[in-house]
Amino acid sequence: MAERRVKVGWAEGLHARPASIFVRAATASGVPVTIAKADGSPVNAASMLAVLGLGAQGGDEIVLTSDVDGADVALDRLAKLVAEGLDELPETV
């Protein structure tokens, strides 16, 4: 199982717009990914309601995981997106 631990770079956390950007990137990856707060249960990273339900704040550590072959590239891209707190979805995701 591939895993990435990263701190949320968006000051407002994974709420509304940042969550939307993240969910679109997770869906576009074509790889099943879960996301969890460091001390919480994993949820589907492609579900807007699930991601919002995490209540992840800026600076919180989250864990991205996937158990499919070739997930490393997708997890690296998603981790970078979360860590940098980008305001829009990069074309490379």
Backbone atoms as SQL, in Angstrom:
CREATE TABLE atoms (id INTEGER PRIMARY KEY, chain TEXT, resi INTEGER, resn TEXT, atom TEXT, x REAL, y REAL, z REAL);
INSERT INTO atoms VALUES
  (1, 'A', 1, 'MET', 'N', 0.839, -1.179, 0.000),
  (2, 'A', 1, 'MET', 'CA', 0.000, 0.000, 0.000),
  (3, 'A', 1, 'MET', 'C', 0.887, 1.246, 0.000),
  (4, 'A', 2, 'ALA', 'N', 0.594, 2.156, -0.901),
  (5, 'A', 2, 'ALA', 'CA', 1.323, 3.419, -0.982),
  (6, 'A', 2, 'ALA', 'C', 0.684, 4.431, -0.043),
  (7, 'A', 3, 'GLU', 'N', 1.516, 5.246, 0.580),
  (8, 'A', 3, 'GLU', 'CA', 1.014, 6.223, 1.548),
  (9, 'A', 3, 'GLU', 'C', 1.840, 7.492, 1.486),
  (10, 'A', 4, 'ARG', 'N', 1.178, 8.622, 1.643),
  (11, 'A', 4, 'ARG', 'CA', 1.848, 9.917, 1.743),
  (12, 'A', 4, 'ARG', 'C', 1.247, 10.659, 2.931),
  (13, 'A', 5, 'ARG', 'N', 2.109, 11.220, 3.774),
  (14, 'A', 5, 'ARG', 'CA', 1.680, 12.066, 4.889),
  (15, 'A', 5, 'ARG', 'C', 2.085, 13.491, 4.560),
  (16, 'A', 6, 'VAL', 'N', 1.148, 14.407, 4.704),
  (17, 'A', 6, 'VAL', 'CA', 1.407, 15.793, 4.308),
  (18, 'A', 6, 'VAL', 'C', 0.560, 16.735, 5.160),
  (19, 'A', 7, 'LYS', 'N', 1.088, 17.936, 5.366),
  (20, 'A', 7, 'LYS', 'CA', 0.332, 18.956, 6.105),
  (21, 'A', 7, 'LYS', 'C', -0.480, 19.791, 5.121),
  (22, 'A', 8, 'VAL', 'N', -1.698, 20.121, 5.519),
  (23, 'A', 8, 'VAL', 'CA', -2.603, 20.907, 4.679),
  (24, 'A', 8, 'VAL', 'C', -2.046, 22.320, 4.536),
  (25, 'A', 9, 'GLY', 'N', -1.792, 22.740, 3.303),
  (26, 'A', 9, 'GLY', 'CA', -1.205, 24.045, 3.024),
  (27, 'A', 9, 'GLY', 'C', -2.201, 25.175, 2.889),
  (28, 'A', 10, 'TRP', 'N', -3.473, 24.859, 2.725),
  (29, 'A', 10, 'TRP', 'CA', -4.489, 25.906, 2.647),
  (30, 'A', 10, 'TRP', 'C', -4.758, 26.423, 4.044),
  (31, 'A', 11, 'ALA', 'N', -4.683, 27.727, 4.256),
  (32, 'A', 11, 'ALA', 'CA', -4.898, 28.310, 5.586),
  (33, 'A', 11, 'ALA', 'C', -6.280, 27.953, 6.135),
  (34, 'A', 12, 'GLU', 'N', -7.278, 27.915, 5.244),
  (35, 'A', 12, 'GLU', 'CA', -8.645, 27.613, 5.675),
  (36, 'A', 12, 'GLU', 'C', -8.917, 26.114, 5.754),
  (37, 'A', 13, 'GLY', 'N', -7.914, 25.319, 5.445),
  (38, 'A', 13, 'GLY', 'CA', -8.092, 23.862, 5.490),
  (39, 'A', 13, 'GLY', 'C', -8.798, 23.340, 4.255),
  (40, 'A', 14, 'LEU', 'N', -9.249, 22.107, 4.334),
  (41, 'A', 14, 'LEU', 'CA', -9.947, 21.487, 3.197),
  (42, 'A', 14, 'LEU', 'C', -11.445, 21.783, 3.288),
  (43, 'A', 15, 'HIS', 'N', -11.788, 23.038, 3.013),
  (44, 'A', 15, 'HIS', 'CA', -13.176, 23.467, 3.039),
  (45, 'A', 15, 'HIS', 'C', -13.525, 24.088, 1.704),
  (46, 'A', 16, 'ALA', 'N', -14.775, 23.923, 1.282),
  (47, 'A', 16, 'ALA', 'CA', -15.332, 24.521, 0.068),
  (48, 'A', 16, 'ALA', 'C', -14.394, 24.457, -1.136),
  (49, 'A', 17, 'ARG', 'N', -13.820, 25.589, -1.527),
  (50, 'A', 17, 'ARG', 'CA', -13.010, 25.639, -2.753),
  (51, 'A', 17, 'ARG', 'C', -11.795, 24.708, -2.704),
  (52, 'A', 18, 'PRO', 'N', -10.993, 24.721, -1.638),
  (53, 'A', 18, 'PRO', 'CA', -9.853, 23.797, -1.610),
  (54, 'A', 18, 'PRO', 'C', -10.283, 22.331, -1.691),
  (55, 'A', 19, 'ALA', 'N', -11.366, 21.991, -1.026),
  (56, 'A', 19, 'ALA', 'CA', -11.849, 20.608, -1.079),
  (57, 'A', 19, 'ALA', 'C', -12.284, 20.255, -2.495),
  (58, 'A', 20, 'SER', 'N', -12.924, 21.199, -3.170),
  (59, 'A', 20, 'SER', 'CA', -13.355, 20.976, -4.546),
  (60, 'A', 20, 'SER', 'C', -12.158, 20.739, -5.460),
  (61, 'A', 21, 'ILE', 'N', -11.123, 21.540, -5.295),
  (62, 'A', 21, 'ILE', 'CA', -9.902, 21.381, -6.097),
  (63, 'A', 21, 'ILE', 'C', -9.286, 20.006, -5.833),
  (64, 'A', 22, 'PHE', 'N', -9.194, 19.639, -4.560),
  (65, 'A', 22, 'PHE', 'CA', -8.611, 18.352, -4.205),
  (66, 'A', 22, 'PHE', 'C', -9.429, 17.182, -4.759),
  (67, 'A', 23, 'VAL', 'N', -10.740, 17.226, -4.603),
  (68, 'A', 23, 'VAL', 'CA', -11.607, 16.128, -5.063),
  (69, 'A', 23, 'VAL', 'C', -11.521, 15.975, -6.579),
  (70, 'A', 24, 'ARG', 'N', -11.484, 17.087, -7.309),
  (71, 'A', 24, 'ARG', 'CA', -11.345, 16.998, -8.769),
  (72, 'A', 24, 'ARG', 'C', -10.022, 16.349, -9.143),
  (73, 'A', 25, 'ALA', 'N', -8.964, 16.693, -8.434),
  (74, 'A', 25, 'ALA', 'CA', -7.651, 16.099, -8.709),
  (75, 'A', 25, 'ALA', 'C', -7.646, 14.611, -8.366),
  (76, 'A', 26, 'ALA', 'N', -8.265, 14.241, -7.254),
  (77, 'A', 26, 'ALA', 'CA', -8.322, 12.832, -6.856),
  (78, 'A', 26, 'ALA', 'C', -9.109, 12.024, -7.881),
  (79, 'A', 27, 'THR', 'N', -10.211, 12.576, -8.358),
  (80, 'A', 27, 'THR', 'CA', -11.029, 11.901, -9.366),
  (81, 'A', 27, 'THR', 'C', -10.259, 11.777, -10.673),
  (82, 'A', 28, 'ALA', 'N', -9.579, 12.839, -11.074),
  (83, 'A', 28, 'ALA', 'CA', -8.832, 12.843, -12.331),
  (84, 'A', 28, 'ALA', 'C', -7.652, 11.882, -12.313),
  (85, 'A', 29, 'SER', 'N', -7.178, 11.522, -11.130),
  (86, 'A', 29, 'SER', 'CA', -6.023, 10.631, -11.043),
  (87, 'A', 29, 'SER', 'C', -6.326, 9.236, -11.588),
  (88, 'A', 30, 'GLY', 'N', -7.605, 8.854, -11.561),
  (89, 'A', 30, 'GLY', 'CA', -7.987, 7.539, -12.061),
  (90, 'A', 30, 'GLY', 'C', -7.582, 6.405, -11.125),
  (91, 'A', 31, 'VAL', 'N', -7.145, 6.748, -9.930),
  (92, 'A', 31, 'VAL', 'CA', -6.683, 5.768, -8.941),
  (93, 'A', 31, 'VAL', 'C', -7.551, 5.912, -7.695),
  (94, 'A', 32, 'PRO', 'N', -8.024, 4.801, -7.136),
  (95, 'A', 32, 'PRO', 'CA', -8.783, 4.927, -5.892),
  (96, 'A', 32, 'PRO', 'C', -7.862, 5.363, -4.746),
  (97, 'A', 33, 'VAL', 'N', -8.199, 6.487, -4.131),
  (98, 'A', 33, 'VAL', 'CA', -7.379, 7.065, -3.071),
  (99, 'A', 33, 'VAL', 'C', -8.258, 7.316, -1.858),
  (100, 'A', 34, 'THR', 'N', -7.703, 7.097, -0.676),
  (101, 'A', 34, 'THR', 'CA', -8.390, 7.488, 0.543),
  (102, 'A', 34, 'THR', 'C', -7.603, 8.606, 1.201),
  (103, 'A', 35, 'ILE', 'N', -8.314, 9.399, 1.999),
  (104, 'A', 35, 'ILE', 'CA', -7.709, 10.500, 2.733),
  (105, 'A', 35, 'ILE', 'C', -8.205, 10.413, 4.168),
  (106, 'A', 36, 'ALA', 'N', -7.324, 10.722, 5.097),
  (107, 'A', 36, 'ALA', 'CA', -7.693, 10.716, 6.513),
  (108, 'A', 36, 'ALA', 'C', -6.859, 11.742, 7.252),
  (109, 'A', 37, 'LYS', 'N', -7.414, 12.265, 8.341),
  (110, 'A', 37, 'LYS', 'CA', -6.574, 13.030, 9.252),
  (111, 'A', 37, 'LYS', 'C', -5.650, 12.023, 9.897),
  (112, 'A', 38, 'ALA', 'N', -4.507, 12.471, 10.377),
  (113, 'A', 38, 'ALA', 'CA', -3.490, 11.562, 10.905),
  (114, 'A', 38, 'ALA', 'C', -4.037, 10.626, 11.973),
  (115, 'A', 39, 'ASP', 'N', -5.022, 11.057, 12.720),
  (116, 'A', 39, 'ASP', 'CA', -5.575, 10.242, 13.796),
  (117, 'A', 39, 'ASP', 'C', -6.989, 9.740, 13.501),
  (118, 'A', 40, 'GLY', 'N', -7.408, 9.828, 12.233),
  (119, 'A', 40, 'GLY', 'CA', -8.796, 9.498, 11.901),
  (120, 'A', 40, 'GLY', 'C', -8.949, 8.335, 10.947),
  (121, 'A', 41, 'SER', 'N', -10.194, 8.055, 10.619),
  (122, 'A', 41, 'SER', 'CA', -10.532, 6.980, 9.694),
  (123, 'A', 41, 'SER', 'C', -10.474, 7.481, 8.261),
  (124, 'A', 42, 'PRO', 'N', -10.011, 6.640, 7.339),
  (125, 'A', 42, 'PRO', 'CA', -9.922, 7.062, 5.939),
  (126, 'A', 42, 'PRO', 'C', -11.285, 7.135, 5.261),
  (127, 'A', 43, 'VAL', 'N', -11.395, 8.096, 4.334),
  (128, 'A', 43, 'VAL', 'CA', -12.598, 8.257, 3.525),
  (129, 'A', 43, 'VAL', 'C', -12.192, 8.351, 2.058),
  (130, 'A', 44, 'ASN', 'N', -13.161, 8.194, 1.184),
  (131, 'A', 44, 'ASN', 'CA', -12.940, 8.269, -0.255),
  (132, 'A', 44, 'ASN', 'C', -12.527, 9.690, -0.649),
  (133, 'A', 45, 'ALA', 'N', -11.334, 9.837, -1.225),
  (134, 'A', 45, 'ALA', 'CA', -10.819, 11.150, -1.610),
  (135, 'A', 45, 'ALA', 'C', -11.577, 11.758, -2.785),
  (136, 'A', 46, 'ALA', 'N', -12.377, 10.971, -3.490),
  (137, 'A', 46, 'ALA', 'CA', -13.135, 11.485, -4.624),
  (138, 'A', 46, 'ALA', 'C', -14.547, 11.916, -4.221),
  (139, 'A', 47, 'SER', 'N', -14.842, 11.910, -2.933),
  (140, 'A', 47, 'SER', 'CA', -16.165, 12.293, -2.432),
  (141, 'A', 47, 'SER', 'C', -16.079, 13.645, -1.730),
  (142, 'A', 48, 'MET', 'N', -16.758, 14.637, -2.295),
  (143, 'A', 48, 'MET', 'CA', -16.739, 15.983, -1.727),
  (144, 'A', 48, 'MET', 'C', -17.267, 15.974, -0.289),
  (145, 'A', 49, 'LEU', 'N', -18.375, 15.299, -0.057),
  (146, 'A', 49, 'LEU', 'CA', -18.941, 15.273, 1.287),
  (147, 'A', 49, 'LEU', 'C', -18.008, 14.600, 2.287),
  (148, 'A', 50, 'ALA', 'N', -17.349, 13.523, 1.856),
  (149, 'A', 50, 'ALA', 'CA', -16.425, 12.817, 2.743),
  (150, 'A', 50, 'ALA', 'C', -15.227, 13.691, 3.086),
  (151, 'A', 51, 'VAL', 'N', -14.679, 14.385, 2.097),
  (152, 'A', 51, 'VAL', 'CA', -13.521, 15.248, 2.329),
  (153, 'A', 51, 'VAL', 'C', -13.901, 16.413, 3.246),
  (154, 'A', 52, 'LEU', 'N', -15.044, 17.029, 2.999),
  (155, 'A', 52, 'LEU', 'CA', -15.500, 18.110, 3.868),
  (156, 'A', 52, 'LEU', 'C', -15.721, 17.610, 5.292),
  (157, 'A', 53, 'GLY', 'N', -16.228, 16.381, 5.406),
  (158, 'A', 53, 'GLY', 'CA', -16.503, 15.790, 6.713),
  (159, 'A', 53, 'GLY', 'C', -15.267, 15.546, 7.560),
  (160, 'A', 54, 'LEU', 'N', -14.102, 15.539, 6.942),
  (161, 'A', 54, 'LEU', 'CA', -12.863, 15.357, 7.704),
  (162, 'A', 54, 'LEU', 'C', -12.613, 16.520, 8.660),
  (163, 'A', 55, 'GLY', 'N', -13.019, 17.699, 8.247),
  (164, 'A', 55, 'GLY', 'CA', -12.755, 18.884, 9.059),
  (165, 'A', 55, 'GLY', 'C', -11.275, 19.216, 9.152),
  (166, 'A', 56, 'ALA', 'N', -10.533, 18.924, 8.097),
  (167, 'A', 56, 'ALA', 'CA', -9.085, 19.176, 8.090),
  (168, 'A', 56, 'ALA', 'C', -8.814, 20.674, 8.021),
  (169, 'A', 57, 'GLN', 'N', -8.049, 21.161, 8.978),
  (170, 'A', 57, 'GLN', 'CA', -7.687, 22.579, 9.063),
  (171, 'A', 57, 'GLN', 'C', -6.288, 22.803, 8.492),
  (172, 'A', 58, 'GLY', 'N', -5.970, 24.044, 8.188),
  (173, 'A', 58, 'GLY', 'CA', -4.632, 24.382, 7.733),
  (174, 'A', 58, 'GLY', 'C', -3.598, 23.926, 8.747),
  (175, 'A', 59, 'GLY', 'N', -2.571, 23.235, 8.294),
  (176, 'A', 59, 'GLY', 'CA', -1.523, 22.737, 9.171),
  (177, 'A', 59, 'GLY', 'C', -1.760, 21.337, 9.704),
  (178, 'A', 60, 'ASP', 'N', -2.994, 20.817, 9.587),
  (179, 'A', 60, 'ASP', 'CA', -3.273, 19.441, 10.012),
  (180, 'A', 60, 'ASP', 'C', -2.524, 18.462, 9.120),
  (181, 'A', 61, 'GLU', 'N', -2.073, 17.364, 9.702),
  (182, 'A', 61, 'GLU', 'CA', -1.456, 16.314, 8.894),
  (183, 'A', 61, 'GLU', 'C', -2.545, 15.387, 8.380),
  (184, 'A', 62, 'ILE', 'N', -2.482, 15.099, 7.074),
  (185, 'A', 62, 'ILE', 'CA', -3.403, 14.137, 6.484),
  (186, 'A', 62, 'ILE', 'C', -2.602, 12.984, 5.888),
  (187, 'A', 63, 'VAL', 'N', -3.287, 11.872, 5.704),
  (188, 'A', 63, 'VAL', 'CA', -2.667, 10.679, 5.150),
  (189, 'A', 63, 'VAL', 'C', -3.429, 10.288, 3.893),
  (190, 'A', 64, 'LEU', 'N', -2.714, 10.197, 2.784),
  (191, 'A', 64, 'LEU', 'CA', -3.283, 9.753, 1.512),
  (192, 'A', 64, 'LEU', 'C', -2.796, 8.336, 1.272),
  (193, 'A', 65, 'THR', 'N', -3.694, 7.435, 0.917),
  (194, 'A', 65, 'THR', 'CA', -3.303, 6.046, 0.673),
  (195, 'A', 65, 'THR', 'C', -4.013, 5.487, -0.552),
  (196, 'A', 66, 'SER', 'N', -3.383, 4.500, -1.150),
  (197, 'A', 66, 'SER', 'CA', -3.978, 3.738, -2.243),
  (198, 'A', 66, 'SER', 'C', -3.296, 2.379, -2.281),
  (199, 'A', 67, 'ASP', 'N', -4.078, 1.359, -2.599),
  (200, 'A', 67, 'ASP', 'CA', -3.509, 0.011, -2.602),
  (201, 'A', 67, 'ASP', 'C', -3.436, -0.597, -4.000),
  (202, 'A', 68, 'VAL', 'N', -3.410, 0.247, -5.025),
  (203, 'A', 68, 'VAL', 'CA', -3.291, -0.274, -6.390),
  (204, 'A', 68, 'VAL', 'C', -1.874, -0.040, -6.910),
  (205, 'A', 69, 'ASP', 'N', -1.471, -0.894, -7.827),
  (206, 'A', 69, 'ASP', 'CA', -0.160, -0.721, -8.450),
  (207, 'A', 69, 'ASP', 'C', -0.122, 0.599, -9.207),
  (208, 'A', 70, 'GLY', 'N', 0.994, 1.287, -9.124),
  (209, 'A', 70, 'GLY', 'CA', 1.161, 2.532, -9.850),
  (210, 'A', 70, 'GLY', 'C', 0.542, 3.742, -9.177),
  (211, 'A', 71, 'ALA', 'N', 0.173, 3.630, -7.922),
  (212, 'A', 71, 'ALA', 'CA', -0.473, 4.742, -7.223),
  (213, 'A', 71, 'ALA', 'C', 0.512, 5.817, -6.776),
  (214, 'A', 72, 'ASP', 'N', 1.801, 5.518, -6.791),
  (215, 'A', 72, 'ASP', 'CA', 2.793, 6.464, -6.273),
  (216, 'A', 72, 'ASP', 'C', 2.753, 7.822, -6.968),
  (217, 'A', 73, 'VAL', 'N', 2.639, 7.826, -8.275),
  (218, 'A', 73, 'VAL', 'CA', 2.618, 9.093, -9.015),
  (219, 'A', 73, 'VAL', 'C', 1.395, 9.912, -8.631),
  (220, 'A', 74, 'ALA', 'N', 0.230, 9.263, -8.567),
  (221, 'A', 74, 'ALA', 'CA', -1.007, 9.965, -8.202),
  (222, 'A', 74, 'ALA', 'C', -0.910, 10.518, -6.786),
  (223, 'A', 75, 'LEU', 'N', -0.393, 9.734, -5.861),
  (224, 'A', 75, 'LEU', 'CA', -0.275, 10.200, -4.479),
  (225, 'A', 75, 'LEU', 'C', 0.725, 11.345, -4.366),
  (226, 'A', 76, 'ASP', 'N', 1.816, 11.290, -5.127),
  (227, 'A', 76, 'ASP', 'CA', 2.779, 12.388, -5.113),
  (228, 'A', 76, 'ASP', 'C', 2.132, 13.689, -5.578),
  (229, 'A', 77, 'ARG', 'N', 1.357, 13.611, -6.638),
  (230, 'A', 77, 'ARG', 'CA', 0.693, 14.811, -7.179),
  (231, 'A', 77, 'ARG', 'C', -0.331, 15.360, -6.187),
  (232, 'A', 78, 'LEU', 'N', -1.127, 14.471, -5.597),
  (233, 'A', 78, 'LEU', 'CA', -2.139, 14.915, -4.636),
  (234, 'A', 78, 'LEU', 'C', -1.476, 15.499, -3.384),
  (235, 'A', 79, 'ALA', 'N', -0.411, 14.879, -2.923),
  (236, 'A', 79, 'ALA', 'CA', 0.295, 15.379, -1.742),
  (237, 'A', 79, 'ALA', 'C', 0.858, 16.767, -2.010),
  (238, 'A', 80, 'LYS', 'N', 1.411, 16.967, -3.193),
  (239, 'A', 80, 'LYS', 'CA', 1.956, 18.279, -3.553),
  (240, 'A', 80, 'LYS', 'C', 0.844, 19.322, -3.591),
  (241, 'A', 81, 'LEU', 'N', -0.282, 18.976, -4.160),
  (242, 'A', 81, 'LEU', 'CA', -1.424, 19.885, -4.234),
  (243, 'A', 81, 'LEU', 'C', -1.862, 20.303, -2.834),
  (244, 'A', 82, 'VAL', 'N', -1.990, 19.349, -1.929),
  (245, 'A', 82, 'VAL', 'CA', -2.425, 19.643, -0.559),
  (246, 'A', 82, 'VAL', 'C', -1.376, 20.469, 0.180),
  (247, 'A', 83, 'ALA', 'N', -0.122, 20.101, 0.056),
  (248, 'A', 83, 'ALA', 'CA', 0.944, 20.784, 0.787),
  (249, 'A', 83, 'ALA', 'C', 1.129, 22.227, 0.330),
  (250, 'A', 84, 'GLU', 'N', 0.985, 22.462, -0.963),
  (251, 'A', 84, 'GLU', 'CA', 1.214, 23.805, -1.501),
  (252, 'A', 84, 'GLU', 'C', -0.016, 24.689, -1.426),
  (253, 'A', 85, 'GLY', 'N', -1.183, 24.095, -1.174),
  (254, 'A', 85, 'GLY', 'CA', -2.397, 24.884, -1.048),
  (255, 'A', 85, 'GLY', 'C', -2.718, 25.686, -2.286),
  (256, 'A', 86, 'LEU', 'N', -2.614, 25.067, -3.444),
  (257, 'A', 86, 'LEU', 'CA', -2.836, 25.770, -4.706),
  (258, 'A', 86, 'LEU', 'C', -4.277, 26.264, -4.835),
  (259, 'A', 87, 'ASP', 'N', -4.454, 27.411, -5.479),
  (260, 'A', 87, 'ASP', 'CA', -5.774, 28.005, -5.626),
  (261, 'A', 87, 'ASP', 'C', -6.551, 27.496, -6.828),
  (262, 'A', 88, 'GLU', 'N', -5.885, 26.749, -7.682),
  (263, 'A', 88, 'GLU', 'CA', -6.579, 26.158, -8.811),
  (264, 'A', 88, 'GLU', 'C', -5.884, 24.846, -9.170),
  (265, 'A', 89, 'LEU', 'N', -6.603, 24.026, -9.901),
  (266, 'A', 89, 'LEU', 'CA', -6.098, 22.716, -10.273),
  (267, 'A', 89, 'LEU', 'C', -5.049, 22.859, -11.361),
  (268, 'A', 90, 'PRO', 'N', -3.824, 22.402, -11.091),
  (269, 'A', 90, 'PRO', 'CA', -2.786, 22.489, -12.139),
  (270, 'A', 90, 'PRO', 'C', -3.084, 21.522, -13.274),
  (271, 'A', 91, 'GLU', 'N', -2.650, 21.871, -14.462),
  (272, 'A', 91, 'GLU', 'CA', -2.910, 21.009, -15.615),
  (273, 'A', 91, 'GLU', 'C', -2.173, 19.690, -15.536),
  (274, 'A', 92, 'THR', 'N', -1.144, 19.610, -14.707),
  (275, 'A', 92, 'THR', 'CA', -0.364, 18.392, -14.604),
  (276, 'A', 92, 'THR', 'C', -1.011, 17.323, -13.724),
  (277, 'A', 93, 'VAL', 'N', -2.110, 17.646, -13.067),
  (278, 'A', 93, 'VAL', 'CA', -2.779, 16.679, -12.193),
  (279, 'A', 93, 'VAL', 'C', -3.762, 15.882, -12.991);
